């Protein structure tokens, strides 16, 4: 007498039954199902594969100079904000200086010339070094 073996996911007929039912599938299995050649979307449905990159997300690649300058700008921005957040919260100067720093970086956000970026970074560092003593004085209060 043979016992009935319960169907498993390895059985093709069981997989077919599962794919036709509306059973939520684990996310990892959905990715594999979308990548398999036998998985075709139902007639009339327009679904995009989650594995293919969207053309909107493709940003132009940066040159090495642009990449390095971008890192320097971000480093300066983080350094400035970290030092400004040391000023006590209840001080009006804190919100004003943070707003000023964000406005200056935002105003020059669209600059793409590498030499102009270098100039702005060096000017920003000089301005920050001039304000650093004032910021440290406010933070000590």
SULGI-V891931 format. One record per helix or strand of 3 or more residues. SS is the DSSP state (H for helix, E for strand). FROM is the first residue (numbers start at 1). TO is the last residue. If there is no record, write none. Layout:
((SS;FROM;TO) (SS;FROM;TO))
This chain:
((H;12;20) (H;27;35) (H;64;84) (H;92;107) (H;114;140))
